[in-house]
């Protein structure tokens, strides 16, 4: 079967189920793309070709013998952020510190995808210890945006964003602590879903901040993300941080009909200081959503400066606690930019951290009451700026670099403190040829309306189907300076 790059996750799963395509054919195709384009774009950490081909052959044999598929991902080639452990394989979280670390168990979320029939091709590049919203990695080189290698690809799930956008794999799992699924989704032009905190088990996933970390799907379309989330969003009794809320079928409600759905549109904070191209793209996305039947509702926004400060405090303290012994004993093994993000966590008083956690439920309820009282989802930018260049986020004055990075997280960071689900959806391109996106946010555990709205939007648009050009063959990128 030709033209696999034109298929999304659901499309390739359907093709394998109907025997238009074998799992081995799909796997060979994806492995070749990972080895070539994936290496050129610095999207790959490890490729497990032998294991993947054996898995694909076993799945094809099973289907030939029984006439049945294993599950909704039977034979679909995927690869995942190098925070998700695979038992017996290296999991280094983009760092020098963990180089050679062998995962003792497979992450629970990956186990669910294995049961559903995925072919896991390996692990994807990421920002060091998940501490960059732009894809910065001072040890192994930055991820390269498939639309233009001079621009940031987004992070920290950089390899996942690149691999899905460049059609190397049909989906990927990332993690989001302050926007790390949504940033690369927006910058690379794919769909990325941050679930409600605790909706997906973090067991077997290397942490950054346990109070904020959210594993979630990254894929071409909202329907693809719905399928992946349906498979992952199960209670895990062995994970005390995972909700015991029952699983849902997130694909079932994707009918394209938004009549009766109310979309909140805030002005203050989220519409402040937008790049003009971002503002125009946001308005265009609202026009499509109302064309599908949605009603727009003006909403107010609580004090986001407080929410963001609390999010930064919680992540800072928890990251400092995790990295303390290495920051003291092995500071030379961290990139300077990463150390600058960890260091403030050592200065917060314990009482402030305790207060930030104690206030969380009340502040979240206040945000929901103010922003979502009269609507089902809230419409926000994913990024208030167009995608920055790599130079703007890695070179020159340190204060200017941190300011540029801060603008990237303006609309995402606080959502993690609130624990709310959010989805980033492609909605056009800037004059520089880089993707633009909008973000939808909903009440806790209300992923269904997010996916419903995103899917309806994608029925009338083609932005998520756009493919970047194949890069000119070049040597692998040299390691970046720290």
ABEGO torsion letter per residue (X at the ends): XBGAAABBAAAAAAAAAAGABBAAAAAAAAAAAAABAAAAAGABABBBAAAAAAAAAAAAAAAAAAGBBAEAABGBBBBBBAABBBBGBBBAGGBAAABGBBBABBBAAAAAAAAAGBBBAEBBBBBBGGABAAGBBAAAEBBBBAABAABBAEOABAAAAAAAAAGABAEBBBBBAAGAAAAAAAAAGBBBBBBBBGABBABGBBBABAAABBBBBBBABAAAAAAAAAAABBBBAABAABBABBBBBAAAABAGBABGBBBBBBABGAABGBBAAAAAAAAAAAAAAAAAGBBBBBBBBBBAAAAAAAAAAAAAAAAAAAAAAAAAAAAAABBAAAAAAAAAAAABBAAAAAAAAAAAAAAAAAAAAAAAAABABBBBBABABBBBBAAAAABEBAAAAAAAAAAAAAAAAAAAAAGBBBBBBBAEBBAAGBBBBBBBBBBBGAAAAAAAAAAAAAAABAAAABBBBBBBBBBBBBBBBX
